[in-house]
Amino acid sequence: MTAPATPSTALAMDGATGGALVEYLLRLGDDRLVLGHRLSEWCGHAPILEEDIALANIALDLIGQATLLLRLAAQIEGAGRDENALAYLRESIDYHNVLMVELPRGDFAFTVVRQFLFSVAAFYQLEALARSVHEELAGIAAKALKETRYHVRHVGEWVIKLGDGTAESHERAQAALDALWRFTGEMFLMDAVDDTLVRAGIAADMAPVEPKWHAQVTDVVRRATLALPEGAYMQRGGRVGRHTEHLGLMLSEMQILQRSYPGAKW
Amino acid sequence: MVAADEPGTNGQWPLWEVFLQPSGGAPFEHAGSVHAVDAESALQNARDVYTRRGEGVNLWVVPSAAIVASAPSDAGPFFDPGNDKPYRHPQFYTSPRGVRV
């Protein structure tokens, strides 16, 4: 993860828009960095070799996306930080990922259901972002969209297999869906940051993304013979740095090398 | 979907052979094998295990059980008879100048 010295896009932005874009890129990047790290925890532990590699592939895709997004955030921020500083030297309160991605990896069903809920939302969001007027962001989104299309296909199959599998796999998949449901709403929340950037044609409007996500999730959940949870209460907080205790623990492990040996390179 | 406890599966998910096309128009080559419960998973597992570094542009997966193979004991009757009949090889012709052989 080396930062090239290329200048940022020539898109003219006032200070407020630039600040909002840095925040927006951190949200996109943090979601992927944290979820990628959670997935990487399956390395050597997945149910079969093939799935071990598949999960590691998805983890690497997400970490690759995070690298590009955080690098762009650092360039626009212009404060002398690079993507490594953003990843390894921020405290949990400065991470702006949704809470869903930081929850412990749980069992295989939990990991698969979470990845499905996230990837479907990411897919429709990236589809919109690929049309962003910000060329670099649009380019990153177009690349990530291809990867995400495969993630949806892969974990979507697993949701159906687990849900429509044995009594135990059905029970575990349903438990995962029930536990995760109240964390899904945060993916579609919009605040002043989103509003500013949507008006400028830079960010994705999540209002049309949510019904598409809901329709696809409903379809797969039905084919998986699972029941869609009905709880309307949605947990929030990650976007403004109010995290579960799980993120701090994860970051302490993820960041220990850079914290112990500042500036270490290999 | 095939359960791992069905006869003939040896407690494992069924085996699939993976064939990879390195580039458009090139012949498919055997890459290895994967375990999977159905064709879609076999294709996905093959993609994840064998094409991570841009090794191919197309994949075939075939249930290993569908492949009919010669046995080592067939080696004699199948492959030996060719060697003592040099007239089967078109090597008695001289190539015209300018043709690369």
Interface residues (C-beta under 8 A of the other chain):
Chain A: I48 L49 E50 E51 I53 A54 N57 Y150 R153 H154 E157 K161
Chain B: M1 W13 V34 H35 A36 V37 E40 S41 Q44 N45 R47 D48 V49 R52
